[in-house]
């Protein structure tokens, strides 16, 4: 009898903001590979004023259990209910060790201003103040290059596939980086592409 190959999370990593990241769907696949009888329960704890809070609980028979929380608002996502549920599941799985080492959820996105499964924004005023404290480093790096036309076309294609029109894409770009999509730098355009692709995968998982 040929033994099955254990789940290898490193095969499913994506790059988000320069770091390795394991999407929630692959954390679930990892859990199911090791513990097919594990249970995942979610509960809509609060839904008021277009803001949703989900609680997720993951239990491994004769093993550990964990609880994760996720909140989202309609101002950030049109499918904020699904996003909040996915975030809660992702955090609960990370607390059990599934994806923790490949998951910025527990780092709270200090470098990028938000994290993927847990969209927590870092105040831009604080980031600007930090930049002002390092003028030598900023001048050494120089201005960032703008996104290429090919990159912008790909960004628009990814957005359309995720159900976002040009107006919504610009709103997302303004929310994340303070400029419309056409004015993004190469680095920020790449980050936005990663964000949209990752969230789109999370929405498919939730549905």
C-alpha positions in Angstrom: 0.0 0.0 0.0 1.4 3.4 -1.0 1.4 5.9 1.8 -0.2 9.2 1.0 2.0 12.2 0.8 1.5 14.6 3.7 0.3 18.1 2.9 3.1 20.4 2.2 2.1 24.1 2.8 5.2 25.5 1.1 3.8 24.3 -2.2 0.8 26.7 -1.9 2.5 29.9 -0.7 1.8 33.2 -2.4 3.8 36.4 -2.1 1.9 39.3 -0.4 3.8 42.5 0.3 7.1 40.8 0.0 6.3 38.0 2.4 5.2 34.4 2.1 1.5 33.9 2.8 -0.7 30.8 3.1 -4.3 31.5 2.1 -7.1 30.4 4.3 -8.3 27.8 1.9 -4.9 26.1 2.1 -4.9 26.3 5.9 -8.2 24.4 5.8 -6.8 21.8 3.3 -3.8 21.4 5.7 -6.2 20.8 8.6 -8.3 18.3 6.7 -5.2 16.4 5.6 -4.1 15.9 9.2 -7.5 15.8 10.9 -10.4 14.9 8.5 -12.8 14.8 11.5 -12.0 18.3 12.8 -14.9 20.7 13.0 -15.1 24.3 11.9 -18.1 26.3 13.3 -18.8 29.9 12.5 -21.3 32.3 14.1 -22.5 35.8 13.1 -22.1 37.5 16.4 -23.1 41.0 15.3 -24.5 42.6 12.2 -25.3 46.3 12.8 -24.9 49.4 10.6 -23.3 47.4 7.7 -20.7 46.0 10.0 -20.3 42.3 10.7 -18.5 40.4 13.4 -18.0 36.6 13.1 -16.6 34.1 15.5 -15.1 30.9 14.3 -14.2 27.9 16.4 -12.0 25.1 15.2 -11.9 21.8 17.2 -9.7 18.8 16.7 -11.1 15.6 18.3 -8.8 14.5 21.2 -6.7 17.6 20.4 -6.7 21.3 20.6 -9.2 23.9 19.8 -9.1 27.6 19.1 -11.4 30.6 18.5 -10.9 33.4 16.0 -12.7 36.6 15.4 -13.2 38.6 12.3 -14.9 41.9 11.5 -15.6 43.8 8.3 -17.7 46.7 7.1 -19.5 47.5 3.9 -17.3 50.5 3.5 -14.4 48.2 2.9 -16.0 45.3 1.0 -19.3 44.8 -0.7 -19.2 41.1 0.4 -18.1 42.1 3.9 -20.1 39.2 5.5 -18.0 36.6 3.7 -14.8 38.5 4.3 -15.5 38.7 8.1 -16.2 34.9 8.2 -13.1 34.0 6.2 -11.0 36.2 8.4 -12.3 34.6 11.6 -11.6 31.1 10.2 -8.1 32.1 9.2 -7.3 33.4 12.6 -8.6 30.4 14.4 -6.6 28.1 12.2 -3.4 30.2 12.6 -3.9 30.0 16.4 -3.7 26.2 16.0 -0.5 26.4 14.0 -2.0 26.1 10.5 -0.2 28.8 8.6 1.0 30.8 11.6 4.6 30.9 10.1 3.1 32.1 6.8 0.5 34.4 8.1 0.9 38.1 8.8 -2.5 38.1 10.6 -0.7 38.0 13.9 1.8 40.7 12.9 -1.0 43.2 12.2 0.5 44.4 8.9 2.9 46.9 10.3 4.8 47.2 7.1 2.0 47.5 4.6 -0.7 49.2 6.7 -3.0 46.2 6.6 -2.9 42.4 6.6 -4.6 40.2 4.1 -7.0 38.1 6.1 -7.3 40.7 8.8 -7.6 44.1 7.1 -6.4 46.3 10.0 -5.1 49.6 8.8 -2.2 51.5 10.2 -2.9 55.2 10.6 -1.3 57.0 7.7 -0.3 59.9 9.9 1.8 57.6 12.0 3.4 56.2 8.9 4.2 59.7 7.6 5.7 60.7 10.9 7.9 57.6 10.8 9.0 58.5 7.3 9.9 62.0 8.4 12.1 60.6 11.1 14.3 58.9 8.4 14.9 61.5 5.8 18.3 60.1 4.9 16.9 56.7 4.1 14.1 58.2 2.0 16.4 60.3 -0.1 18.7 57.4 -0.6 15.9 55.3 -2.1 14.6 58.0 -4.3 11.1 58.3 -5.8 9.3 55.1 -6.7 8.7 54.3 -10.3 5.1 54.4 -11.6 3.3 51.2 -12.5 3.8 50.1 -16.1 0.9 50.1 -18.6 1.2 46.3 -18.8 1.0 46.1 -15.0 -2.1 48.4 -14.9 -3.8 46.3 -17.6 -3.2 43.2 -15.6 -4.5 44.9 -12.4 -7.7 45.9 -14.2 -8.1 42.3 -15.5 -7.7 40.9 -12.0 -10.1 43.4 -10.6 -12.8 42.6 -13.3 -12.4 38.9 -12.5 -13.0 39.7 -8.9 -16.2 41.6 -9.8 -14.7 45.1 -9.4 -15.4 47.8 -11.9 -13.0 50.7 -12.6 -14.7 53.0 -10.1 -14.6 50.4 -7.3 -11.0 49.6 -8.1 -10.0 53.3 -7.8 -11.9 53.5 -4.5 -9.9 50.5 -3.2 -6.7 52.0 -4.5 -7.5 55.3 -2.7 -8.3 53.5 0.5 -5.1 51.4 0.4 -2.5 53.9 -1.0 -4.1 57.3 -1.3 -4.1 57.5 -5.1 -6.3 56.1 -7.9 -5.1 52.9 -9.7 -3.5 54.7 -12.6 -1.2 56.6 -10.2 0.1 53.6 -8.3 3.8 52.9 -8.0 5.0 49.5 -9.3 5.3 48.2 -5.8 1.9 49.4 -4.7 0.3 48.1 -7.9 1.8 44.7 -7.3 0.6 44.7 -3.7 -3.0 45.7 -4.8 -3.0 42.8 -7.3 -2.0 40.4 -4.5 -4.7 41.7 -2.2 -7.5 41.4 -4.8 -6.4 37.9 -5.8 -6.2 36.7 -2.2 -9.5 38.2 -1.2 -11.2 36.8 -4.3 -9.9 33.3 -3.3 -11.3 33.8 0.2 -14.7 34.8 -1.2 -14.8 31.7 -3.4 -13.9 29.6 -0.3 -16.6 31.3 1.8 -19.3 30.7 -0.9 
